Amino acid sequence: MAGAVGRLLLLLALLAAAGLCACGGGEDGAAAEQETPLAVPWLDPDGEFPVVGSLAINPADAKLWMATNTGLFRVPGAGKAPVKVTGGLTTSDGAGEISAQLVVSFTGPDQLLGSGHPAPDSGLPPALGLIRSDDAAKTWTSVSELGTADFHGIELSGDRLIGGLFGQAQVLVSGDDGRTWESRAAPGPLVDLEVNPDDASRWVATAADGVYVSRDEGGTWRPIDPKPNSYLAWPARDKLYRLDPGGPLMLSDDGGDRWKQVGSTGGEPQGIVAADEQTLYALLLDGTVKRSTDGGRSWTVYLAPPP
């Protein structure tokens, strides 16, 4: 009898230990989820363009988020498997789940604006317009332009919201949190758009034929560099970063008039985001995420793609 009781106690102890391993905290209380390899990669280089919709930093915890053609992913930390985030969107024209083919931008801790496309069988309109989430992309609501607009870039500048339309030489500007918009001509379909953090009237945009600047909130534009298809990050007035095809990282301290190369990612970039003036993340076409903590002078692998 004593032996049976001992074996029972041992079994209970093992079950308890297994429960602790499966449900234990870890970063964000999701250790098991983070350590489980993804069934799909966080991007598909051969999939539908754009491969990467956006990179963003959540002010709540300074974590990197990636919106790609396979899903919306939160990166828990260096070398940790990204967690796919699937949220529910409810609109006047239907409801469904969204994750892939999005563009997102944080406006506050766990607060996002987004746009893009749902899955074909989601029950949602093919163009999401502007959508909003206040709970880190778990649930979404429609704000405007449902079924009509596909914002390829979303920028918040003071009391203005700026949305670059995908595939169109047009930028929409809103002064009421995205409920209504006015249209302004762009120099071409934009690859990326950034606004001077200290001067909301100065915008810098990239397109397939080069880099452009506007000093009147998109009213007029002039070319400043012929380099095509670059990506931008502008964390401080004198720190405008431009990541060029092939990986060279350029820096301008005067809002884009003059540039100098400071480093290279060493691979074909699909996006860049700045967590602060010195901390940058770049996502490459093969799925590698690289990080720099010295303003782009040196880069290390932050996240390697699955084999």
N, C-alpha and C positions, 0 to 999 in steps of 0.2 A: 504493500500500500504506500509506504513512504517513497519507494522508487517511482511509482506512478505519479504521486504528487510532485516529486522533484522534476520529472519530465514535463509535467503540465506547466509548472512555474517557468521552466526554461523556455518552453514554447511561447508562453505569454510574453516573456522578456524579449525574445527574438522578434515577435510580431510588433511589439511596442517600438523596438529599435528601428524596424523597417518603416513603421509609420512616421517616425521622426525624420528619417532620411528622405522620405518621399514628400513630406509636408513642411520641412524645416524652412527657416527664413531665407537666408542668403539675401543678396541685393534685391530690393523691391519685393521681397517675400515670394520670389518666383524662381528659386534655384533650379528646381527640376526642369521647368520650362526653358530656362536659359541654356542648360547643359544638353538638351536634347537636340540632335542634329535636325536641321530643317528638311522636310520632304521635298521642297523646291528651293532653288537658290533665290537670293534676294534681288537678283536681276537676271534677265535673259538677254544677252548681247545680240542674239539673233531674232529677238521678238519684236513686237510692234514698237515703233518710234513714238514718243521719246522713251528711251530705255530708263532714264531717271527723270522723274518729274520735278523733284526738289529735295534738298537737304535742309534740315532745320534743327535748332537747339531748343529744348523745352526749358524755360526759365525756372520751372519747379525744381529740377534736379540736375540741370546742365547736361542731360543725356542727348545723344545724337538720334535723330529720326531720319529715315530714308523712305521717300515715296518713289516706288519704282514700278516697272511694268508687270511685276509679279505680286506686289502687295505693298502695304504700308508697314514699316518695321521700326521698332524701338531697339536701340543697341544698348544693352545693359552696362557694357564696359569693354575694355580692351580684351580682345580674344574671346569674348563671350558670344554665343550664338544669338543673333537678332531674334526678337520676339515679334511674330506677325500680329498686327492689330487689325481686327475686323470690327467695324462699327455698323450700327443700324441707322439708316436715314429714313425719316418720315417726311413726305411732301404731300401737297394737295393732289398730285398726279400719281401717287403710288408710294410704296414703302419697300425697302429691301436692304441688303447688306452691301457694304462697299469696303474695298481695301486696295485693289490694284488700280493703276492708271489714274492716280491722284496727284495733285499739287497741293501742298499744305504750307502754312505759315503760322507760327505762334505769335499771338498778340498779348499773351500773359501766361502765368503758370497754368499748364494743362488746358489753355484756351487756344483754339485753332480756327483759322479760316481755311477753306479748301475749295477745290474745284476738280473737274475731270470727268471721268466716265465710269459707270457701273458695269458689272458683268452683263452680257447680252440677255441673260434669263433672270435678271434681278427683279423685274417688275418696275424699274425706275426709268425715267426719260433718258435718252442716250447722252445728253449733255446736262451736267449737274448744276450749271450756273455757279453762284456763290453759296456755299454752305458753311455752317458754324457748329463748333463743338465746344462745350465747357467742361468736359470730363475726359480729356486726353483721348479723344476719338472713339470712345465707346458708343456714344449716341451723337447724331447729327440732326440739324434742322436746316431747312431751306431759307435763304435770305432773299435772293433775287435771281433773275435771269434764268430760271429753271427751264431747261429744254432748249435754250438758245445760245448761251455763252459758255465757252471753254477757256478759262483763264490759265495761261501758261506760266504766269508769274503774278504773285500777290504781294504788294508792298504797303506797309503802313507808315505814313510820314506825317507826324503831328496829328491833325484832325482830318487828314486826307487818306483815302484808301485808293491804291492804284492797281489796276489789273491789266496786264498785257494779254491780248487775245491770241490764242494759238493759231498760227498760220495766217494771220491778218496783220496788215500794216496799220494797226489801231491800238490805242490804249484808252481804257475807260477810267474815269476819275470820279470818286464819290466823296461827298462831304457829310453824309449821314449814315456812316457805318455800312455802306454797301446796299442800301435799300433802293436808291436811285443813282443814275450814272449820267455823266456827260462824256462825249467821245472826243478824242484828240488824235490827230494823225501821227503815226510813227514813221521813222525812216524806212521801215520794212518790217516783215514779220520778225519779232524779237526772239533772240536766243535767251537773253537775260536782261534784267533791269535792276538797278540799285539807285537809292536816293541818298544824297549827302546827309548824314545823321545830324549835322548842325545847320543845314540850309535846305529846307524842303523845296526850294525852287530849282535846285540843281540836280538833274538826273543824268545818269550815264547808262547807256544801253548798248548791247551787242547784237549784231545781226550777221547774216551770211556773207555780207560784204564789208564788215568792219565794225569799228567802235564809234559811237556817237554821243554827243553831249547836248543837253538842253539846259538853259539857264532861266527858263520861264515856265516851269512845270509842264513841259511837254508841248508848249505852244509852237516852238520852233526848234530845229535840230541842226547841228553841223557835225561833219565827220572829224574825228581826231586821230584815228589810227586805222590802217587798212587790214589789220589782223582779223580774220573771220572766225565766227563760231566760238567765241571765248565765253568764260563764266566769271562772274563777279562776286565780290564780297566787300562790304564797306563798313567796317566796325567803328571807325573813328574818322574825323574830318581829314586827317593827314595820312590815313591808311586805307587807300583804295587798292584792293588786290584784283588782279586779272589773271585767270588761269587759261593759258592758250593751248590749242591742239598740240599734242605731243608731250605736254607736261610742263613747259616753262612757266614759272610764276613771276609775274610782273607786279611792281609796286609803284603807285603814284602818290606823292604827298601834296599835290596841288589840284586834285579833283579831275585828273585824267589828261591834263595838258602835256605832261612829261612822264615817261615811264623808265624804269630800270629793272633788269632781271635780278631777282634775289635768290632764286633756287629753282628746283624742278621736282615734280612728283615722279618722274621717270616712267610714266605710263600715260595712256590716252585717257584724259579726264572726261567725266560726265557731269560733274557738279562740284561746287565748293561752298563751304559755309564757315563763318567765323564765330567761334564761341566768345572771343574777346579779341583785343588788338594783336595778340601774339599767337593765340591758339586757333589753328585752322584744321578743317577736315576736308579731304578730297575723296570722291568716289570714282574709281577707274572703271573702264569698260569691262574688264574681266571680273569685276565684283570686289576687288581689293579696296579697302578703305585705308587711307593713310592719314596720319596726324602730324602736324608740326606744332611745336610749342615755342618756336623762336621766330615767328613771323615769316615762315616759309623757307628759311635758309636750309633747314634739314628736315627730312621726313622719315617716319618709321611706320611700319605696318601696324595698324590698329586692329584690323580685322581681315583675315584671309578668307577667300571664297572656299566653299566646300569642294573637295576633290571630285 
